[in-house]
Amino acid sequence: MEPQLLHSVTDSVATVVIRHPAKRNAMTAAMWASLPPLLDALAADPDVRMLVLTGDGGTFCAGADISTLRGSPLEAQRLAVAAEESLAAFPKPTLAAVRGHCVGGGAQLAAACDLRFAEEGARFGVTPAKLGIVYPASATRRLVSLVGPATAKYLLFSGELIDTGRALRTGLVDEVLPEGELDARIAEFTRILASRSQLTQAAAKEFADGRADRDAHWSERARESGDTAEGVAAFLERRPPRFTWSVSTSGRSGSAT
């Protein structure tokens, strides 16, 4: 079966599936290269309110396909970093749904998502020390922001895998679900996120990611959108709110104004 990234959109949720069953969903150079344009298209789709990244079958992603490192390791890393940064910059909420191994480049992609839910039995590892690779600065900083410097050093220095219990304690994952319950929880949680204000989510994502020059931008968007008035009215009238502001129709949240 050809290695590829599959995608679908259902009930306002885009799902991107990493598929490379012969190598536990390891990412080839072509797969890394195809992720940024796919994310751009999904970000521009007004029917998409959030994105779920997952792996085909019982594995999230075993990392980069090592055979791709033989030719040009630096080029392979460049493609991986570009894909990671594109995922981190996706202007709508992103969630990694993790089963099985989430290792190397797979952990890099999961860390670039806003949230990570894992099924019990999943294993996480950051393994460049096993190959003599310098882990990218952007990926290292992102890992430190999630788990703190001590755990980041443990993972990077050793290349050892950790279980879901430790991943949850250190902040690498946000929720751990019993076997067989991950899909139902993802469906429930994505329905919740899809019902909330995209305006709130987009502004919160930028602020939480450290953007410090957009206070005035988001104050202006809040005044223009009408979402606050709608949210208050819906609360007082005891009905679901009908928020209208959209990232897709208002431009990418990171664009200049």
Legacy VTK file of the C-alpha trace (Angstrom):
# vtk DataFile Version 3.0
C-alpha trace
ASCII
DATASET POLYDATA
POINTS 257 float
0.000 0.000 0.000
1.409 3.371 -1.042
2.550 5.609 1.865
0.235 8.601 1.995
-1.703 11.092 4.074
-5.452 10.571 3.871
-7.987 13.188 4.843
-11.714 13.625 5.266
-14.108 16.232 6.657
-17.120 15.174 8.727
-19.296 17.385 10.936
-16.843 20.306 10.725
-13.879 18.134 11.781
-11.027 17.439 9.373
-9.224 14.153 10.027
-5.755 13.553 8.614
-4.569 9.941 8.749
-0.904 8.930 8.477
-0.815 5.695 6.458
2.324 3.659 5.851
1.433 0.227 7.242
4.603 -1.484 6.037
6.679 0.715 8.381
4.311 1.503 11.271
3.187 4.736 9.607
6.705 6.161 9.320
6.790 9.420 7.360
8.475 9.417 3.959
9.914 12.553 2.370
6.870 12.762 0.104
4.536 12.529 3.088
6.396 15.303 4.952
6.257 17.483 1.812
2.539 16.895 1.268
1.447 17.950 4.753
1.853 21.787 4.520
-0.250 22.210 1.331
-2.889 19.855 2.715
-3.087 21.902 5.921
-3.319 25.146 3.943
-6.301 23.774 2.025
-8.042 22.590 5.188
-7.386 25.909 6.946
-9.070 27.744 4.088
-12.114 25.449 4.102
-15.003 27.199 5.894
-16.558 23.813 6.687
-13.532 22.895 8.835
-13.602 24.069 12.441
-10.848 21.838 13.828
-8.389 19.124 12.821
-7.589 15.649 14.185
-4.280 13.990 13.296
-4.023 10.242 13.765
-2.369 7.119 12.428
-3.816 4.263 10.417
-4.558 1.121 12.418
-2.962 0.618 15.813
0.021 2.963 15.455
0.218 6.755 15.388
3.610 7.201 13.705
6.948 5.466 14.206
8.879 8.540 13.052
10.671 9.293 9.825
11.237 6.482 7.353
14.932 5.867 8.059
15.598 4.923 4.436
14.926 8.565 3.525
17.865 9.675 5.690
20.479 7.870 3.576
20.503 10.409 0.787
20.301 13.810 2.484
19.617 13.863 6.236
19.552 17.662 6.283
16.943 17.808 3.530
14.844 15.178 5.313
15.006 17.235 8.504
14.101 20.407 6.614
10.954 18.738 5.284
10.046 17.456 8.759
10.497 20.891 10.348
8.417 22.556 7.614
5.617 20.061 8.229
5.850 20.528 12.000
5.740 24.316 11.732
2.818 24.184 9.322
0.885 22.039 11.782
1.749 24.310 14.708
0.586 27.333 12.688
-2.762 25.793 11.703
-5.201 28.530 12.796
-7.890 26.225 14.194
-7.687 23.774 17.114
-5.664 20.630 16.418
-5.722 17.351 18.311
-3.471 14.291 17.974
-5.298 10.994 18.578
-2.561 8.545 19.537
-2.535 4.757 19.567
0.534 2.565 19.735
3.916 4.073 18.982
4.347 7.853 18.748
8.078 8.114 18.237
10.635 10.458 16.672
8.957 12.414 13.896
5.619 11.121 15.134
6.220 12.708 18.527
7.332 15.856 16.700
3.975 16.015 14.896
1.970 15.219 18.029
3.775 17.951 19.967
2.943 20.446 17.215
-0.775 19.834 17.807
-2.632 21.893 20.395
-3.830 18.823 22.301
-2.985 15.117 22.516
-5.357 12.322 23.575
-3.890 8.822 23.844
-5.166 5.296 24.289
-3.718 3.271 27.139
-0.752 1.279 25.915
0.585 4.049 23.662
4.331 4.645 23.829
6.138 7.943 23.295
9.767 8.616 22.473
12.079 11.239 21.011
14.907 9.243 19.510
17.496 11.376 17.614
20.256 10.306 20.037
19.938 6.769 18.656
20.876 8.054 15.191
23.297 10.859 16.005
20.841 13.482 14.772
20.649 17.001 16.222
16.973 17.489 17.063
15.681 20.714 15.470
15.700 23.801 17.677
12.021 24.514 17.020
11.012 20.977 17.970
13.213 21.060 21.079
11.697 24.336 22.283
8.191 23.006 21.652
8.945 19.837 23.609
10.372 21.868 26.520
7.257 24.052 26.576
5.109 20.924 26.935
7.023 18.811 29.426
9.638 21.112 30.971
13.411 20.992 30.546
14.080 17.978 32.791
11.697 15.602 30.993
12.730 16.997 27.587
16.359 16.216 28.434
15.428 12.739 29.648
13.680 11.988 26.373
16.319 13.587 24.137
19.384 12.301 25.967
18.187 8.702 26.270
15.833 8.056 23.378
13.892 5.842 25.805
10.165 5.304 25.357
7.697 6.304 28.062
4.197 5.001 28.732
0.922 6.915 28.849
1.062 7.292 32.627
4.319 9.198 32.517
3.252 11.093 29.398
0.131 12.279 31.242
2.044 13.256 34.395
4.592 15.291 32.442
2.056 17.074 30.224
2.991 15.346 26.986
-0.613 14.154 26.681
-3.817 15.748 27.951
-6.050 12.703 28.355
-5.517 8.932 28.451
-8.455 6.710 27.487
-9.000 3.001 28.133
-8.551 0.709 25.149
-11.505 0.992 22.800
-12.714 4.362 24.091
-10.485 6.812 22.225
-12.712 7.230 19.174
-15.816 7.966 21.242
-13.969 10.537 23.354
-12.516 12.216 20.261
-15.993 12.407 18.705
-17.442 13.882 21.906
-14.659 16.411 22.383
-14.566 17.564 18.764
-18.317 18.196 18.916
-17.706 20.416 21.930
-14.909 22.369 20.224
-16.871 22.729 16.985
-19.747 24.337 18.931
-17.559 26.998 20.535
-16.503 30.424 19.248
-13.779 30.259 16.602
-12.927 33.834 17.542
-12.149 32.833 21.129
-10.211 29.774 19.992
-8.110 31.594 17.390
-7.151 34.414 19.752
-6.447 32.023 22.620
-4.253 29.875 20.375
-2.085 32.829 19.393
-1.781 34.129 22.943
-1.026 30.697 24.396
1.626 30.123 21.716
3.387 33.323 22.770
2.225 35.826 20.161
2.634 39.188 21.904
1.834 41.734 19.192
-1.823 41.001 18.439
-3.807 42.422 21.363
-5.222 45.268 19.300
-5.931 42.940 16.365
-8.060 40.600 18.444
-9.810 43.429 20.293
-10.856 44.804 16.911
-12.017 41.366 15.685
-14.079 40.970 18.873
-15.772 44.318 18.316
-16.546 43.533 14.679
-17.635 39.920 14.999
-20.780 40.094 17.108
-19.822 36.802 18.745
-19.791 38.254 22.251
-23.279 39.714 21.888
-24.517 36.419 20.466
-22.901 34.402 23.258
-24.434 36.569 25.970
-27.861 36.555 24.303
-27.783 32.775 23.884
-26.841 32.322 27.551
-29.678 34.565 28.754
-32.160 32.934 26.368
-31.005 29.425 27.348
-30.251 28.344 23.787
-27.137 27.208 21.901
-25.166 30.162 20.520
-24.880 30.719 16.771
-21.378 32.116 16.404
-20.607 33.501 12.946
-16.946 34.600 13.008
-14.759 32.205 11.033
-11.010 31.888 10.612
-11.497 30.746 7.016
-13.651 33.691 5.932
-11.757 36.287 7.977
-8.263 35.329 6.821
-5.552 33.289 8.510
-5.165 34.375 12.128
-1.461 35.002 11.642
-1.853 37.303 8.635
-1.075 40.975 8.794
-3.869 43.476 9.100
LINES 1 258
257 0 1 2 3 4 5 6 7 8 9 10 11 12 13 14 15 16 17 18 19 20 21 22 23 24 25 26 27 28 29 30 31 32 33 34 35 36 37 38 39 40 41 42 43 44 45 46 47 48 49 50 51 52 53 54 55 56 57 58 59 60 61 62 63 64 65 66 67 68 69 70 71 72 73 74 75 76 77 78 79 80 81 82 83 84 85 86 87 88 89 90 91 92 93 94 95 96 97 98 99 100 101 102 103 104 105 106 107 108 109 110 111 112 113 114 115 116 117 118 119 120 121 122 123 124 125 126 127 128 129 130 131 132 133 134 135 136 137 138 139 140 141 142 143 144 145 146 147 148 149 150 151 152 153 154 155 156 157 158 159 160 161 162 163 164 165 166 167 168 169 170 171 172 173 174 175 176 177 178 179 180 181 182 183 184 185 186 187 188 189 190 191 192 193 194 195 196 197 198 199 200 201 202 203 204 205 206 207 208 209 210 211 212 213 214 215 216 217 218 219 220 221 222 223 224 225 226 227 228 229 230 231 232 233 234 235 236 237 238 239 240 241 242 243 244 245 246 247 248 249 250 251 252 253 254 255 256
